Amino acid sequence: MEKGQDSNDRRAGEVRSAVEAATWAPSVHNTQPWLFSFGGDRISLRADGDRRLGVADPDGREMLISCGAALFTLRVAVRDLGYEPEVRVLPDPDRPHLLADLYLGARTRSRSDDNSRLFEQIRRRRTHRGAFKPEPVGDALLTLLRQEAQREGAMLRVLEDQYSRNAVAALTVAAENMHHLSPSYAGELARWAPSPGSTRQEGVPESAYPREAPPTDPHFPARDFARGHGWGTEPSILDWLEEPVAGVACTLSTKEDRPVDWLRAGQAMQRVLLRATQHGDVAAAFHTQALEVPGLRELIQTRFCAGDHPQMVLRLGTVGDKFETVRRPVEQVLTEES
Ligand SMILES: Cc1cc2nc3c(=O)[nH]c(=O)nc-3n(C[C@H](O)[C@H](O)[C@H](O)COP(=O)(O)O)c2cc1C
């Protein structure tokens, strides 16, 4: 009896640490739109619909990409504990908010070094905003990252020529302007952009973006988290280089556009980001504004993704200092099933 209790306690501690790791996944506006529960040898992941961006993300596509990123992180963390997990995605059509059940499965005797390397990147990975360092992202790494996306059922495409890059950057400018015209969008952004000194552990704090960033060529505009208040961190040396480096502009897309594909895209994205972090501190800057405007998303689909559905627009590049980020404590997102 005592022994059984000990092993239950140990398992609860392990689940807690794996879920804690999963919460370090990226999420749109750092909404952290996930809830976890566990009972027996199962960890369940649910979307927290109250945290969906009702204006920017009415279908919950970005919410599910965020949850997919958390699911991939959970898979890595559980493997790092020595388990061989089995994942059932969207296991119950009557409960669409139940996104995945992860069964811990048997403990394997040896941990994989490759998985451990991914695990080590979970807390090191950060979203970048602004220009990159001049060190280019090598072709070998880009090939590896494309393969990593494919392993999760998504496609990472580099915008190879300057006209494609310029066009997608210009569509991002158009989307950013359209967002500025929408008071409801501005209100929603304000909710997730806490003012300096705030103790909130969600949203995008001023320590996560530069105060000023000179335009890169082409210029992919950032989300306006500061909203004219002059918030943001002091410009880093990178932002004052003579030629601010835009990095490698890419899209991440899927063949279909259903909730299961959004979860796939999120898992693929996080696999790519962790692998990139592992190789020479390559990070991503995201520019998903145009994907929130249906006509612009369609244009990116047909002209730049060969008909596949774009899920993310990002730039990859080398970073030095990293921005900061915040997370809610694991207790707020994890419950034990009775
Ligand atoms: C679906 C999705 C869309 C995102 N879009 C943007 C974006 O357009 N601009 C941006 O600066 N960050 C974007 N992000 C990054 C989040 O803001 C970031 O993950 C969050 O603030 C947490 O910070 P961290 O990634 O450094 O941990 C996006 C993330 C996700 C998952």
The ligand as an SDF file (V2000), in Angstrom:
LIG
                    3D

 31 33  0  0  0  0  0  0  0  0999 V2000
    0.2800   31.1390  -33.3400 C   0  0  0  0  0  0  0  0  0  0  0  0
    1.3010   32.1610  -32.8890 C   0  0  0  0  0  0  0  0  0  0  0  0
    1.3310   33.4200  -33.4870 C   0  0  0  0  0  0  0  0  0  0  0  0
    2.2770   34.3650  -33.0800 C   0  0  0  0  0  0  0  0  0  0  0  0
    2.3300   35.5750  -33.7210 N   0  0  0  0  0  0  0  0  0  0  0  0
    3.2410   36.5020  -33.3370 C   0  0  0  0  0  0  0  0  0  0  0  0
    3.3410   37.7640  -34.0140 C   0  0  0  0  0  0  0  0  0  0  0  0
    2.6510   38.0220  -34.9950 O   0  0  0  0  0  0  0  0  0  0  0  0
    4.2490   38.6660  -33.5440 N   0  0  0  0  0  0  0  0  0  0  0  0
    5.0610   38.3990  -32.4650 C   0  0  0  0  0  0  0  0  0  0  0  0
    5.8560   39.2470  -32.0910 O   0  0  0  0  0  0  0  0  0  0  0  0
    5.0030   37.2040  -31.8220 N   0  0  0  0  0  0  0  0  0  0  0  0
    4.1120   36.2600  -32.2360 C   0  0  0  0  0  0  0  0  0  0  0  0
    4.0610   35.0510  -31.5960 N   0  0  0  0  0  0  0  0  0  0  0  0
    4.9990   34.7640  -30.4620 C   0  0  0  0  0  0  0  0  0  0  0  0
    4.3370   34.9780  -29.1030 C   0  0  0  0  0  0  0  0  0  0  0  0
    4.0610   36.3300  -28.8770 O   0  0  0  0  0  0  0  0  0  0  0  0
    5.2810   34.3900  -28.0150 C   0  0  0  0  0  0  0  0  0  0  0  0
    5.3630   33.0100  -28.1940 O   0  0  0  0  0  0  0  0  0  0  0  0
    4.8040   34.6830  -26.6020 C   0  0  0  0  0  0  0  0  0  0  0  0
    4.8340   36.0660  -26.3430 O   0  0  0  0  0  0  0  0  0  0  0  0
    5.6750   33.9800  -25.5490 C   0  0  0  0  0  0  0  0  0  0  0  0
    7.0120   34.3980  -25.6370 O   0  0  0  0  0  0  0  0  0  0  0  0
    8.2030   33.3720  -25.9360 P   0  0  0  0  0  0  0  0  0  0  0  0
    7.9250   32.7160  -27.2670 O   0  0  0  0  0  0  0  0  0  0  0  0
    9.4620   34.2100  -25.9650 O   0  0  0  0  0  0  0  0  0  0  0  0
    8.2290   32.3550  -24.8430 O   0  0  0  0  0  0  0  0  0  0  0  0
    3.1680   34.0670  -32.0240 C   0  0  0  0  0  0  0  0  0  0  0  0
    3.1250   32.7970  -31.4220 C   0  0  0  0  0  0  0  0  0  0  0  0
    2.2200   31.8510  -31.8550 C   0  0  0  0  0  0  0  0  0  0  0  0
    2.2180   30.4790  -31.2140 C   0  0  0  0  0  0  0  0  0  0  0  0
  1  2  1  0
  2  3  1  0
  2 30  2  0
  3  4  2  0
  4  5  1  0
  4 28  1  0
  5  6  2  0
  6  7  1  0
  6 13  1  0
  7  8  2  0
  7  9  1  0
  9 10  1  0
 10 11  2  0
 10 12  1  0
 12 13  2  0
 13 14  1  0
 14 15  1  0
 14 28  1  0
 15 16  1  0
 16 17  1  0
 16 18  1  0
 18 19  1  0
 18 20  1  0
 20 21  1  0
 20 22  1  0
 22 23  1  0
 23 24  1  0
 24 25  2  0
 24 26  1  0
 24 27  1  0
 28 29  2  0
 29 30  1  0
 30 31  1  0
M  END
$$$$
